[in-house]
């Protein structure tokens, strides 16, 4: 994440006020969400992470102490590479009592007592977090869709993709189509490294396999057409409010051609500003580590109906 300020959102507040919904929304926006992480581990997790982070911190957290949470937040704010923020979810007593009555759950701070006592104790315990929060969200009369929109507007990418995550999946046709696919592309017409004895045991992650595939006379035209298609579809997916788009690329064995294409497309989409994950289904089934995220740069280039994937296609062609 060189040159990019890593966003770290601490989510706290009252039990029943919507913290879980906020964390789920942030996760949909591409954050890595962790709930109830012990406070002493927060800075270590942030230092090791390469994705935006959303961390739930509340009275259920082991060793929870608001002062320690605030001290941790203060230290992170001194790091020029981080962009930490604190969100506090709050709701009035009537709304919280109604929610607990509807769900019939016990309050974490009054497991054997009255819910109203647990609410009062938690509000007193977390008062300092509410005062220090960058954003206090009153969910008393806030419908879930409105809460989601609020978080998306505040913590989503500043422009462009608005939280759309593009999932690229390589697969083998004989093993079946990925059921979650929104778009399926067939790479079986490209020259097959399987028939080269040297390349057969390797995968599309190998540069020599990639060079072999790209030597097919129709590869460059196919690659350019794929990006023309994605340039049309992805911005429209954003306009329709989709949070995920899964593009599956298949070949015969799911080891060579499709894997190489997924790697190339994922890299270029990330360079253009999209949040991208890539999964190599058959390699994963064979025990390889083949599921990763590709981090988008700080300045996103997608927006509205404008294509985020059309830039420099010719420069990418083999």
N, C-alpha and C positions, 0 to 999 in steps of 0.2 A: 504493500500500500504506500509506496514511496510517493511523497508529495501530497498525500491525501490525509486529511484529519479524520481519524477514526471516530465515528459516532458511538457513544456509549450512553444508553438511556437506563437509568435506575428507576424502576417502577415500584412505588410503595403506596400506602394508603390504608383505608379501612377494609376489613374483610367483608365481602359482599358488595363492595362499591364499584367493582368492575376491573380490578387489576388483571385478572386472567384474560379478560376480553382485550385489554390494551396490549398485553404480551402477545396474544394470538395475532392481533392486527400488525404489530411490529414484525412478527415472524413472517407474515404474508408479504410484508414490504421488503423482505430480504435480510432482516436482522437474524442473528443467531440468538435465540431466546433461551434463557436459563432461569428457572424459578427456584427460589430458596437456596441460592448459593451461599455457603458460609461466608460471612463478611471478610475474614482474613484472606480468603482466596480470590476476592474480586480483582485486585490489582494484578495478581499473577495470571489470571485468566485473560484479562485485558492485554497484558504484555505479550502473551502467547498467541492472541487471536489475530486473524487477518481479515475479519469481517466485522461489519457493524454489529454491536451487541446490545441486547435488551435483557436486563437482569432484574428479576423480581426480588424485592427485599421487604419483608414485613414481619409481623409478630411470630409467624410460623418458622422463620429462619433460625437455624441453630445458632445460639449465642447472640441473638438479635440485640443490638444496642444502637439507638438512633445517633448517639454522639459518635460512635465509631463509624457509622455509615456516612455521617457528614464530614468527618475527618478524611475518610477515604475519598469522598467526592472533592474535597478541597485540594488534596494532593493531585488528583487526576487533572484538575483545572490548571495546575501549574505546568502540565506537560503540553507543549505547543503542538504535539502530534495528535492530541485527543480533543474531542468535542463532547464532554460529558454534560448530561442534563438530568434533572430529577423531576419525575412526574408523580404527583400525589392524587390518588383517586379518593373522592369523598362523596358521601351521600348523607342526607339528614336521617335522623333516628327513625322516623316513620317509614321511610323507604327501606331502610335496612331491616327493620322488624318485619315488614311485609315480605321481603325477599326470603328471610330466614323461615318465616311461617310457610311460605309456598314450597320451599325446598326441604323443610324439616331437618335442616342440618344444625349441628351444634356449633356454637361460636368457639373459635380456637382459644380465646382467653377466658371462657367460662364453660368448659366442657361438661361440668356437672351442675352448673348454676343457670341463672336467668340470662337470656340473650342480651337483654338491655344492660345488664351489668358488664358483660363482655364488651359491648359497644363503647360504653363509657370508659372502661379501662384502656382499651386500644386507642381511643381518641386522645386520651391524656398522654399515653406512652409515645405516640407518634406526632404530637403537636409541633415539636421542633422541626420535623421533616416537612410538615405542611407549610410552616413559615418560610423555610428555605427553598421550597420547590420552585422550579422554573415554570411549571405549569400545574395548577390545581384544577382538576376536572370534577365538577359537581354533576354526578350522574343521577341525582334524585328523580328528575323528570326527563332524563335524556335517553331516548330510545337507542337500542344497540346500533342500528345503521348510522345514526347521527354521531354516536361515539366513534365508530369506525372512521367516518369521514373526517372528524376532527383530528384524530391521530394521523391519518394519512396526509392531511394538509400540513400538519406541523412537522412530521418526522419522515415523510416520504422524500424521494429525490427532489432536488430543487426544481428540476425541469424534466421534461421528456417522458421517460418510461413509466413514471408514477406507480412504481411498485410491481410492474409486470416482470415475472421471472420466466425466462426462456429455458426450458429443460430439453436438452439434446440427448437422445438415447440411440445407441447403436444396438442392432439385434440381428439374429439369424432367422431368415424366413421359415426354415423347417421347424423352428421352435415356436412359431406363432407370432402374430403382431402384438406389440405392446398395447394393452387395452386402454391405456390412458392417452394414447396419441391423438393429437388434434390434426396432425399432418404427417403423412408417411411418404418417404422418398425411397426409391429403389435404385441401389447402386450395383446391381448384379450384372449390368451390361459392361462395366469397366473391366479392364484386364485384371485377372485374378492371381495374386501372389501365391496362392495355394499350389499352383502348378510349377512354381520355381522351388526346387529342392532346398535351396539355401534360405529362402524367405518363408517357406511353409511353417516352420516352428515358431516364427516371430509373430508379432502383432502389428496393427496399424499405429502403435505408439513408437515403432522403430522408424527412424528417418529413411532408411533404405527401402522399407516397405512403402512409405509415403511417396518416395521418388519413383518407385515402380508404378504405383497407381497413377500418379500424375503424368506419367509418360504416355498414357492412353491418349490417342489423338482427339478424343471427344471430351476429355476431362475438363479442360478450360472452359469450353462452352457450357457444359453442364453446371460447373461451379458458379459461373456468372449468372446463369438462369435461376439457380437456387436463391442467389442474393436478390435478384429482381423480385422473385416471389415473396421472400421474407420482407423485402422493403415495402411491399404492398400490404402484407398481412399484419405484421407486428404493430404498426401504428393504429390500424383499425381495431386490433384486439384491445389496445389501450383505450380507444374511444368507447368500446363496448363494455369497459369496466372489468375485463378479464384480469385475474391476478397471476395466472399460470398459462403458459402455452407450451405444449410438449410436441417436439418435432422428432420423429423417429426415422432413422436411416438404416435400411437393412441391406444385407448381402447374404450370400449363401451360408457362410460359417459364422458371421458376426465377429470375426477376428481381425480382418485386414482392411478391406475397402471402407466399410461403414465406420470402423473405428477411426481411421485416418480422416475421413470427412467430418466426423463429429469434432475431432480435435481442431481442425482448421477452421470450421465454422464457429465453434465456441470462442476461439481466440479473436476472430475478427468481430464477432458480435460484442464481446467484452470491450474491445478497443473502441467500438462505436458508442459505448455507454450503456449497454444493456446488462442487467443482472442475468448471469448464465450459470446453469449447472450442467454437468455432463455425466452420463452414466453409460458404461459399456456392459450391457446386460450379460452377454455370454462370458465375457472375461470375469465378471463378478461371480457368475455361477461356477467358474473354474477355479475360483479362489484368488483371483488377482484383485488388487486394490484399484478399482476403476470407477469410483464415484467422487466427483470433486465439484467445487464451486469455482467460478471464474469471476474475479472481482472487477467491477466496473470502475473506470477512472473517475476523478472528481468532477470533471466537466462533462456532463452528459450531452450528447449531441442529438438526442431524439426529441421529438415534440410534435404534437398535433398530428396532421396528416403527412408531415414531412418524414421521409424515410431515414432511419438511423443506420441502415446497413448498406447503402448504396455507395458510400465513399470508398474510393481507392480499390474498387473491384479489379480493375485491370492490373494494378500493381500487385495484387495477391495471386494472380493467375500464374500457374507454372508454365 
